[in-house]
């Protein structure tokens, strides 16, 4: 991919580098759904849902911001 911009590549890619590995943890949920989030008091707060199944994004129990208990 070629990105045509007058800005320095460090400025363009700055947000990508900051969010990589910024304390996010992966949790495998049911039916192959991968959740990215952070450990919080009382559970795990979902920040991203990754799935090949489009219906997984509509499930209210995996909505970003939801705190779930693990284990």
PDB file of N, CA, C and O in Angstrom:
ATOM      1  N   UNK A   1       0.839  -1.171   0.000  1.00  0.00           N
ATOM      2  CA  UNK A   1       0.000   0.000   0.000  1.00  0.00           C
ATOM      3  C   UNK A   1       0.888   1.239   0.000  1.00  0.00           C
ATOM      4  O   UNK A   1       1.880   1.303   0.726  1.00  0.00           O
ATOM      5  N   UNK A   2       0.534   2.195  -0.798  1.00  0.00           N
ATOM      6  CA  UNK A   2       1.258   3.452  -0.862  1.00  0.00           C
ATOM      7  C   UNK A   2       0.383   4.534  -0.251  1.00  0.00           C
ATOM      8  O   UNK A   2      -0.794   4.667  -0.588  1.00  0.00           O
ATOM      9  N   UNK A   3       0.970   5.294   0.642  1.00  0.00           N
ATOM     10  CA  UNK A   3       0.241   6.367   1.309  1.00  0.00           C
ATOM     11  C   UNK A   3       0.859   7.691   0.879  1.00  0.00           C
ATOM     12  O   UNK A   3       2.010   7.984   1.202  1.00  0.00           O
ATOM     13  N   UNK A   4       0.091   8.479   0.152  1.00  0.00           N
ATOM     14  CA  UNK A   4       0.562   9.775  -0.308  1.00  0.00           C
ATOM     15  C   UNK A   4       0.118  10.841   0.684  1.00  0.00           C
ATOM     16  O   UNK A   4      -1.077  11.104   0.813  1.00  0.00           O
ATOM     17  N   UNK A   5       1.051  11.449   1.375  1.00  0.00           N
ATOM     18  CA  UNK A   5       0.737  12.470   2.366  1.00  0.00           C
ATOM     19  C   UNK A   5       1.926  13.415   2.506  1.00  0.00           C
ATOM     20  O   UNK A   5       3.072  13.006   2.321  1.00  0.00           O
ATOM     21  N   UNK A   6       1.656  14.678   2.831  1.00  0.00           N
ATOM     22  CA  UNK A   6       2.755  15.615   3.045  1.00  0.00           C
ATOM     23  C   UNK A   6       3.381  15.474   4.432  1.00  0.00           C
ATOM     24  O   UNK A   6       4.386  16.119   4.731  1.00  0.00           O
ATOM     25  N   UNK A   7       2.784  14.628   5.280  1.00  0.00           N
ATOM     26  CA  UNK A   7       3.267  14.485   6.654  1.00  0.00           C
ATOM     27  C   UNK A   7       4.329  13.406   6.765  1.00  0.00           C
ATOM     28  O   UNK A   7       4.383  12.483   5.953  1.00  0.00           O
ATOM     29  N   UNK A   8       5.164  13.533   7.770  1.00  0.00           N
ATOM     30  CA  UNK A   8       6.200  12.557   8.049  1.00  0.00           C
ATOM     31  C   UNK A   8       5.554  11.231   8.446  1.00  0.00           C
ATOM     32  O   UNK A   8       4.511  11.226   9.100  1.00  0.00           O
ATOM     33  N   UNK A   9       6.154  10.118   8.063  1.00  0.00           N
ATOM     34  CA  UNK A   9       5.599   8.803   8.352  1.00  0.00           C
ATOM     35  C   UNK A   9       5.476   8.574   9.862  1.00  0.00           C
ATOM     36  O   UNK A   9       4.566   7.864  10.292  1.00  0.00           O
ATOM     37  N   UNK A  10       6.353   9.148  10.671  1.00  0.00           N
ATOM     38  CA  UNK A  10       6.265   9.001  12.124  1.00  0.00           C
ATOM     39  C   UNK A  10       4.997   9.625  12.680  1.00  0.00           C
ATOM     40  O   UNK A  10       4.411   9.096  13.625  1.00  0.00           O
ATOM     41  N   UNK A  11       4.569  10.731  12.114  1.00  0.00           N
ATOM     42  CA  UNK A  11       3.340  11.387  12.562  1.00  0.00           C
ATOM     43  C   UNK A  11       2.126  10.576  12.149  1.00  0.00           C
ATOM     44  O   UNK A  11       1.186  10.427  12.930  1.00  0.00           O
ATOM     45  N   UNK A  12       2.134  10.054  10.941  1.00  0.00           N
ATOM     46  CA  UNK A  12       0.996   9.286  10.431  1.00  0.00           C
ATOM     47  C   UNK A  12       0.822   7.993  11.225  1.00  0.00           C
ATOM     48  O   UNK A  12      -0.306   7.617  11.543  1.00  0.00           O
ATOM     49  N   UNK A  13       1.910   7.311  11.548  1.00  0.00           N
ATOM     50  CA  UNK A  13       1.840   6.020  12.220  1.00  0.00           C
ATOM     51  C   UNK A  13       1.900   6.116  13.743  1.00  0.00           C
ATOM     52  O   UNK A  13       1.943   5.084  14.413  1.00  0.00           O
ATOM     53  N   UNK A  14       1.904   7.292  14.292  1.00  0.00           N
ATOM     54  CA  UNK A  14       2.047   7.491  15.731  1.00  0.00           C
ATOM     55  C   UNK A  14       0.960   6.766  16.525  1.00  0.00           C
ATOM     56  O   UNK A  14       1.279   6.059  17.481  1.00  0.00           O
ATOM     57  N   UNK A  15      -0.289   6.918  16.163  1.00  0.00           N
ATOM     58  CA  UNK A  15      -1.374   6.271  16.898  1.00  0.00           C
ATOM     59  C   UNK A  15      -1.303   4.755  16.810  1.00  0.00           C
ATOM     60  O   UNK A  15      -1.657   4.072  17.770  1.00  0.00           O
ATOM     61  N   UNK A  16      -0.863   4.218  15.700  1.00  0.00           N
ATOM     62  CA  UNK A  16      -0.762   2.769  15.552  1.00  0.00           C
ATOM     63  C   UNK A  16       0.267   2.186  16.509  1.00  0.00           C
ATOM     64  O   UNK A  16       0.038   1.127  17.094  1.00  0.00           O
ATOM     65  N   UNK A  17       1.385   2.858  16.674  1.00  0.00           N
ATOM     66  CA  UNK A  17       2.425   2.357  17.572  1.00  0.00           C
ATOM     67  C   UNK A  17       2.005   2.481  19.026  1.00  0.00           C
ATOM     68  O   UNK A  17       2.348   1.619  19.835  1.00  0.00           O
ATOM     69  N   UNK A  18       1.279   3.519  19.378  1.00  0.00           N
ATOM     70  CA  UNK A  18       0.888   3.724  20.768  1.00  0.00           C
ATOM     71  C   UNK A  18      -0.126   2.696  21.231  1.00  0.00           C
ATOM     72  O   UNK A  18      -0.087   2.284  22.391  1.00  0.00           O
ATOM     73  N   UNK A  19      -1.036   2.267  20.359  1.00  0.00           N
ATOM     74  CA  UNK A  19      -2.074   1.337  20.779  1.00  0.00           C
ATOM     75  C   UNK A  19      -1.626  -0.110  20.727  1.00  0.00           C
ATOM     76  O   UNK A  19      -2.264  -0.966  21.340  1.00  0.00           O
ATOM     77  N   UNK A  20      -0.556  -0.411  20.018  1.00  0.00           N
ATOM     78  CA  UNK A  20      -0.081  -1.791  19.946  1.00  0.00           C
ATOM     79  C   UNK A  20       0.433  -2.229  21.303  1.00  0.00           C
ATOM     80  O   UNK A  20       1.372  -1.643  21.841  1.00  0.00           O
ATOM     81  N   UNK A  21      -0.189  -3.267  21.856  1.00  0.00           N
ATOM     82  CA  UNK A  21       0.292  -3.810  23.114  1.00  0.00           C
ATOM     83  C   UNK A  21       0.151  -2.866  24.288  1.00  0.00           C
ATOM     84  O   UNK A  21       0.926  -2.962  25.240  1.00  0.00           O
ATOM     85  N   UNK A  22      -0.789  -1.978  24.259  1.00  0.00           N
ATOM     86  CA  UNK A  22      -0.961  -0.999  25.324  1.00  0.00           C
ATOM     87  C   UNK A  22      -1.792  -1.574  26.464  1.00  0.00           C
ATOM     88  O   UNK A  22      -2.737  -0.936  26.928  1.00  0.00           O
ATOM     89  N   UNK A  23      -1.445  -2.772  26.917  1.00  0.00           N
ATOM     90  CA  UNK A  23      -2.149  -3.377  28.032  1.00  0.00           C
ATOM     91  C   UNK A  23      -3.381  -4.165  27.644  1.00  0.00           C
ATOM     92  O   UNK A  23      -4.124  -4.619  28.513  1.00  0.00           O
ATOM     93  N   UNK A  24      -3.609  -4.334  26.355  1.00  0.00           N
ATOM     94  CA  UNK A  24      -4.756  -5.125  25.925  1.00  0.00           C
ATOM     95  C   UNK A  24      -4.427  -6.607  26.046  1.00  0.00           C
ATOM     96  O   UNK A  24      -3.301  -7.038  25.794  1.00  0.00           O
ATOM     97  N   UNK A  25      -5.427  -7.366  26.435  1.00  0.00           N
ATOM     98  CA  UNK A  25      -5.259  -8.804  26.593  1.00  0.00           C
ATOM     99  C   UNK A  25      -6.288  -9.502  25.719  1.00  0.00           C
ATOM    100  O   UNK A  25      -7.404  -9.009  25.556  1.00  0.00           O
ATOM    101  N   UNK A  26      -5.922 -10.637  25.162  1.00  0.00           N
ATOM    102  CA  UNK A  26      -6.828 -11.412  24.314  1.00  0.00           C
ATOM    103  C   UNK A  26      -7.507 -12.494  25.140  1.00  0.00           C
ATOM    104  O   UNK A  26      -6.867 -13.175  25.940  1.00  0.00           O
ATOM    105  N   UNK A  27      -8.803 -12.642  24.937  1.00  0.00           N
ATOM    106  CA  UNK A  27      -9.575 -13.698  25.589  1.00  0.00           C
ATOM    107  C   UNK A  27     -10.398 -14.405  24.529  1.00  0.00           C
ATOM    108  O   UNK A  27     -11.114 -13.761  23.762  1.00  0.00           O
ATOM    109  N   UNK A  28     -10.302 -15.717  24.481  1.00  0.00           N
ATOM    110  CA  UNK A  28     -11.079 -16.509  23.529  1.00  0.00           C
ATOM    111  C   UNK A  28     -12.451 -16.776  24.134  1.00  0.00           C
ATOM    112  O   UNK A  28     -12.547 -17.381  25.202  1.00  0.00           O
ATOM    113  N   UNK A  29     -13.493 -16.342  23.477  1.00  0.00           N
ATOM    114  CA  UNK A  29     -14.865 -16.560  23.934  1.00  0.00           C
ATOM    115  C   UNK A  29     -15.482 -17.710  23.150  1.00  0.00           C
ATOM    116  O   UNK A  29     -14.810 -18.354  22.344  1.00  0.00           O
ATOM    117  N   UNK A  30     -16.743 -17.959  23.387  1.00  0.00           N
ATOM    118  CA  UNK A  30     -17.447 -19.052  22.719  1.00  0.00           C
ATOM    119  C   UNK A  30     -17.529 -18.823  21.213  1.00  0.00           C
ATOM    120  O   UNK A  30     -17.504 -17.684  20.748  1.00  0.00           O
ATOM    121  N   UNK A  31     -17.624 -19.893  20.471  1.00  0.00           N
ATOM    122  CA  UNK A  31     -17.825 -19.879  19.017  1.00  0.00           C
ATOM    123  C   UNK A  31     -16.721 -19.148  18.253  1.00  0.00           C
ATOM    124  O   UNK A  31     -16.984 -18.553  17.208  1.00  0.00           O
ATOM    125  N   UNK A  32     -15.488 -19.188  18.766  1.00  0.00           N
ATOM    126  CA  UNK A  32     -14.364 -18.605  18.047  1.00  0.00           C
ATOM    127  C   UNK A  32     -14.289 -17.095  18.065  1.00  0.00           C
ATOM    128  O   UNK A  32     -13.583 -16.508  17.245  1.00  0.00           O
ATOM    129  N   UNK A  33     -14.991 -16.455  18.968  1.00  0.00           N
ATOM    130  CA  UNK A  33     -14.965 -14.999  19.073  1.00  0.00           C
ATOM    131  C   UNK A  33     -13.775 -14.604  19.932  1.00  0.00           C
ATOM    132  O   UNK A  33     -13.593 -15.134  21.028  1.00  0.00           O
ATOM    133  N   UNK A  34     -12.970 -13.681  19.440  1.00  0.00           N
ATOM    134  CA  UNK A  34     -11.806 -13.200  20.167  1.00  0.00           C
ATOM    135  C   UNK A  34     -12.130 -11.820  20.732  1.00  0.00           C
ATOM    136  O   UNK A  34     -12.582 -10.935  20.006  1.00  0.00           O
ATOM    137  N   UNK A  35     -11.897 -11.646  22.023  1.00  0.00           N
ATOM    138  CA  UNK A  35     -12.157 -10.368  22.686  1.00  0.00           C
ATOM    139  C   UNK A  35     -10.837  -9.738  23.094  1.00  0.00           C
ATOM    140  O   UNK A  35      -9.956 -10.422  23.615  1.00  0.00           O
ATOM    141  N   UNK A  36     -10.694  -8.444  22.862  1.00  0.00           N
ATOM    142  CA  UNK A  36      -9.540  -7.691  23.327  1.00  0.00           C
ATOM    143  C   UNK A  36     -10.040  -6.728  24.382  1.00  0.00           C
ATOM    144  O   UNK A  36     -11.067  -6.073  24.203  1.00  0.00           O
ATOM    145  N   UNK A  37      -9.312  -6.643  25.482  1.00  0.00           N
ATOM    146  CA  UNK A  37      -9.749  -5.738  26.530  1.00  0.00           C
ATOM    147  C   UNK A  37      -8.743  -5.644  27.651  1.00  0.00           C
ATOM    148  O   UNK A  37      -7.591  -6.057  27.514  1.00  0.00           O
ATOM    149  N   UNK A  38      -9.195  -5.095  28.760  1.00  0.00           N
ATOM    150  CA  UNK A  38      -8.331  -4.875  29.918  1.00  0.00           C
ATOM    151  C   UNK A  38      -8.947  -5.514  31.154  1.00  0.00           C
ATOM    152  O   UNK A  38     -10.167  -5.607  31.290  1.00  0.00           O
ATOM    153  N   UNK A  39      -8.068  -5.951  32.051  1.00  0.00           N
ATOM    154  CA  UNK A  39      -8.538  -6.444  33.338  1.00  0.00           C
ATOM    155  C   UNK A  39      -8.944  -5.251  34.192  1.00  0.00           C
ATOM    156  O   UNK A  39      -8.198  -4.279  34.308  1.00  0.00           O
ATOM    157  N   UNK A  40     -10.109  -5.329  34.778  1.00  0.00           N
ATOM    158  CA  UNK A  40     -10.602  -4.297  35.686  1.00  0.00           C
ATOM    159  C   UNK A  40     -11.085  -4.988  36.951  1.00  0.00           C
ATOM    160  O   UNK A  40     -11.208  -6.212  36.999  1.00  0.00           O
ATOM    161  N   UNK A  41     -11.351  -4.200  37.957  1.00  0.00           N
ATOM    162  CA  UNK A  41     -11.857  -4.763  39.203  1.00  0.00           C
ATOM    163  C   UNK A  41     -13.205  -5.430  38.933  1.00  0.00           C
ATOM    164  O   UNK A  41     -14.130  -4.792  38.432  1.00  0.00           O
ATOM    165  N   UNK A  42     -13.307  -6.676  39.257  1.00  0.00           N
ATOM    166  CA  UNK A  42     -14.549  -7.407  39.059  1.00  0.00           C
ATOM    167  C   UNK A  42     -14.662  -8.130  37.732  1.00  0.00           C
ATOM    168  O   UNK A  42     -15.700  -8.731  37.457  1.00  0.00           O
ATOM    169  N   UNK A  43     -13.629  -8.094  36.897  1.00  0.00           N
ATOM    170  CA  UNK A  43     -13.721  -8.836  35.640  1.00  0.00           C
ATOM    171  C   UNK A  43     -12.824  -8.328  34.537  1.00  0.00           C
ATOM    172  O   UNK A  43     -11.694  -7.900  34.773  1.00  0.00           O
ATOM    173  N   UNK A  44     -13.346  -8.384  33.333  1.00  0.00           N
ATOM    174  CA  UNK A  44     -12.607  -8.058  32.110  1.00  0.00           C
ATOM    175  C   UNK A  44     -13.476  -7.121  31.276  1.00  0.00           C
ATOM    176  O   UNK A  44     -14.599  -7.476  30.920  1.00  0.00           O
ATOM    177  N   UNK A  45     -12.969  -5.933  30.962  1.00  0.00           N
ATOM    178  CA  UNK A  45     -13.727  -4.968  30.166  1.00  0.00           C
ATOM    179  C   UNK A  45     -13.391  -5.143  28.692  1.00  0.00           C
ATOM    180  O   UNK A  45     -12.232  -5.031  28.292  1.00  0.00           O
ATOM    181  N   UNK A  46     -14.413  -5.418  27.889  1.00  0.00           N
ATOM    182  CA  UNK A  46     -14.243  -5.644  26.454  1.00  0.00           C
ATOM    183  C   UNK A  46     -14.021  -4.305  25.755  1.00  0.00           C
ATOM    184  O   UNK A  46     -14.768  -3.351  25.972  1.00  0.00           O
ATOM    185  N   UNK A  47     -12.989  -4.244  24.916  1.00  0.00           N
ATOM    186  CA  UNK A  47     -12.729  -3.051  24.115  1.00  0.00           C
ATOM    187  C   UNK A  47     -12.900  -3.314  22.624  1.00  0.00           C
ATOM    188  O   UNK A  47     -13.308  -2.422  21.879  1.00  0.00           O
ATOM    189  N   UNK A  48     -12.594  -4.526  22.186  1.00  0.00           N
ATOM    190  CA  UNK A  48     -12.732  -4.876  20.770  1.00  0.00           C
ATOM    191  C   UNK A  48     -13.241  -6.300  20.639  1.00  0.00           C
ATOM    192  O   UNK A  48     -12.926  -7.162  21.460  1.00  0.00           O
ATOM    193  N   UNK A  49     -14.016  -6.536  19.619  1.00  0.00           N
ATOM    194  CA  UNK A  49     -14.492  -7.870  19.285  1.00  0.00           C
ATOM    195  C   UNK A  49     -13.929  -8.218  17.912  1.00  0.00           C
ATOM    196  O   UNK A  49     -14.038  -7.431  16.972  1.00  0.00           O
ATOM    197  N   UNK A  50     -13.325  -9.401  17.799  1.00  0.00           N
ATOM    198  CA  UNK A  50     -12.769  -9.852  16.528  1.00  0.00           C
ATOM    199  C   UNK A  50     -13.397 -11.194  16.197  1.00  0.00           C
ATOM    200  O   UNK A  50     -13.261 -12.157  16.951  1.00  0.00           O
ATOM    201  N   UNK A  51     -14.084 -11.253  15.066  1.00  0.00           N
ATOM    202  CA  UNK A  51     -14.735 -12.489  14.665  1.00  0.00           C
ATOM    203  C   UNK A  51     -14.968 -12.479  13.162  1.00  0.00           C
ATOM    204  O   UNK A  51     -15.173 -11.424  12.561  1.00  0.00           O
ATOM    205  N   UNK A  52     -14.937 -13.646  12.572  1.00  0.00           N
ATOM    206  CA  UNK A  52     -15.266 -13.775  11.159  1.00  0.00           C
ATOM    207  C   UNK A  52     -16.768 -13.853  10.929  1.00  0.00           C
ATOM    208  O   UNK A  52     -17.238 -13.719   9.799  1.00  0.00           O
ATOM    209  N   UNK A  53     -17.514 -14.069  11.998  1.00  0.00           N
ATOM    210  CA  UNK A  53     -18.962 -14.165  11.925  1.00  0.00           C
ATOM    211  C   UNK A  53     -19.569 -12.790  12.205  1.00  0.00           C
ATOM    212  O   UNK A  53     -19.404 -12.257  13.303  1.00  0.00           O
ATOM    213  N   UNK A  54     -20.253 -12.222  11.249  1.00  0.00           N
ATOM    214  CA  UNK A  54     -20.835 -10.895  11.406  1.00  0.00           C
ATOM    215  C   UNK A  54     -21.863 -10.804  12.522  1.00  0.00           C
ATOM    216  O   UNK A  54     -22.042  -9.737  13.110  1.00  0.00           O
ATOM    217  N   UNK A  55     -22.541 -11.906  12.823  1.00  0.00           N
ATOM    218  CA  UNK A  55     -23.531 -11.906  13.898  1.00  0.00           C
ATOM    219  C   UNK A  55     -22.904 -11.746  15.276  1.00  0.00           C
ATOM    220  O   UNK A  55     -23.584 -11.316  16.208  1.00  0.00           O
ATOM    221  N   UNK A  56     -21.633 -12.077  15.429  1.00  0.00           N
ATOM    222  CA  UNK A  56     -20.959 -11.949  16.722  1.00  0.00           C
ATOM    223  C   UNK A  56     -20.915 -10.498  17.189  1.00  0.00           C
ATOM    224  O   UNK A  56     -20.909 -10.238  18.392  1.00  0.00           O
ATOM    225  N   UNK A  57     -20.883  -9.555  16.256  1.00  0.00           N
ATOM    226  CA  UNK A  57     -20.816  -8.139  16.612  1.00  0.00           C
ATOM    227  C   UNK A  57     -22.155  -7.618  17.126  1.00  0.00           C
ATOM    228  O   UNK A  57     -22.217  -6.531  17.701  1.00  0.00           O
ATOM    229  N   UNK A  58     -23.224  -8.385  16.924  1.00  0.00           N
ATOM    230  CA  UNK A  58     -24.551  -7.972  17.363  1.00  0.00           C
ATOM    231  C   UNK A  58     -24.932  -8.547  18.721  1.00  0.00           C
ATOM    232  O   UNK A  58     -25.970  -8.177  19.271  1.00  0.00           O
ATOM    233  N   UNK A  59     -24.122  -9.436  19.271  1.00  0.00           N
ATOM    234  CA  UNK A  59     -24.426 -10.047  20.557  1.00  0.00           C
ATOM    235  C   UNK A  59     -24.233  -9.038  21.689  1.00  0.00           C
ATOM    236  O   UNK A  59     -23.134  -8.506  21.846  1.00  0.00           O
ATOM    237  N   UNK A  60     -25.265  -8.761  22.478  1.00  0.00           N
ATOM    238  CA  UNK A  60     -25.154  -7.750  23.530  1.00  0.00           C
ATOM    239  C   UNK A  60     -24.159  -8.124  24.631  1.00  0.00           C
ATOM    240  O   UNK A  60     -23.592  -7.236  25.268  1.00  0.00           O
ATOM    241  N   UNK A  61     -23.936  -9.418  24.866  1.00  0.00           N
ATOM    242  CA  UNK A  61     -23.000  -9.813  25.929  1.00  0.00           C
ATOM    243  C   UNK A  61     -21.544  -9.540  25.567  1.00  0.00           C
ATOM    244  O   UNK A  61     -20.684  -9.544  26.447  1.00  0.00           O
ATOM    245  N   UNK A  62     -21.251  -9.304  24.286  1.00  0.00           N
ATOM    246  CA  UNK A  62     -19.886  -8.999  23.855  1.00  0.00           C
ATOM    247  C   UNK A  62     -19.747  -7.566  23.361  1.00  0.00           C
ATOM    248  O   UNK A  62     -18.818  -7.255  22.616  1.00  0.00           O
ATOM    249  N   UNK A  63     -20.648  -6.705  23.763  1.00  0.00           N
ATOM    250  CA  UNK A  63     -20.603  -5.299  23.357  1.00  0.00           C
ATOM    251  C   UNK A  63     -19.417  -4.605  24.029  1.00  0.00           C
ATOM    252  O   UNK A  63     -19.200  -4.795  25.226  1.00  0.00           O
ATOM    253  N   UNK A  64     -18.637  -3.798  23.281  1.00  0.00           N
ATOM    254  CA  UNK A  64     -17.524  -3.066  23.897  1.00  0.00           C
ATOM    255  C   UNK A  64     -18.004  -2.217  25.073  1.00  0.00           C
ATOM    256  O   UNK A  64     -19.035  -1.549  25.006  1.00  0.00           O
ATOM    257  N   UNK A  65     -17.222  -2.267  26.148  1.00  0.00           N
ATOM    258  CA  UNK A  65     -17.580  -1.554  27.376  1.00  0.00           C
ATOM    259  C   UNK A  65     -18.197  -2.462  28.416  1.00  0.00           C
ATOM    260  O   UNK A  65     -18.276  -2.101  29.590  1.00  0.00           O
ATOM    261  N   UNK A  66     -18.637  -3.642  27.996  1.00  0.00           N
ATOM    262  CA  UNK A  66     -19.237  -4.603  28.922  1.00  0.00           C
ATOM    263  C   UNK A  66     -18.152  -5.254  29.772  1.00  0.00           C
ATOM    264  O   UNK A  66     -17.085  -5.604  29.268  1.00  0.00           O
ATOM    265  N   UNK A  67     -18.430  -5.412  31.054  1.00  0.00           N
ATOM    266  CA  UNK A  67     -17.505  -6.107  31.952  1.00  0.00           C
ATOM    267  C   UNK A  67     -18.045  -7.516  32.160  1.00  0.00           C
ATOM    268  O   UNK A  67     -19.189  -7.710  32.572  1.00  0.00           O
ATOM    269  N   UNK A  68     -17.181  -8.508  31.862  1.00  0.00           N
ATOM    270  CA  UNK A  68     -17.575  -9.899  32.040  1.00  0.00           C
ATOM    271  C   UNK A  68     -16.662 -10.536  33.069  1.00  0.00           C
ATOM    272  O   UNK A  68     -15.525 -10.105  33.262  1.00  0.00           O
ATOM    273  N   UNK A  69     -17.171 -11.562  33.725  1.00  0.00           N
ATOM    274  CA  UNK A  69     -16.363 -12.332  34.680  1.00  0.00           C
ATOM    275  C   UNK A  69     -15.726 -13.497  33.956  1.00  0.00           C
ATOM    276  O   UNK A  69     -16.379 -14.184  33.171  1.00  0.00           O
ATOM    277  N   UNK A  70     -14.464 -13.716  34.218  1.00  0.00           N
ATOM    278  CA  UNK A  70     -13.730 -14.827  33.608  1.00  0.00           C
ATOM    279  C   UNK A  70     -13.518 -15.928  34.629  1.00  0.00           C
ATOM    280  O   UNK A  70     -13.343 -15.672  35.820  1.00  0.00           O
ATOM    281  N   UNK A  71     -13.537 -17.150  34.141  1.00  0.00           N
ATOM    282  CA  UNK A  71     -13.200 -18.261  35.009  1.00  0.00           C
ATOM    283  C   UNK A  71     -14.305 -18.937  35.631  1.00  0.00           C
ATOM    284  O   UNK A  71     -14.102 -19.891  36.383  1.00  0.00           O
TER     285      UNK A  71
END
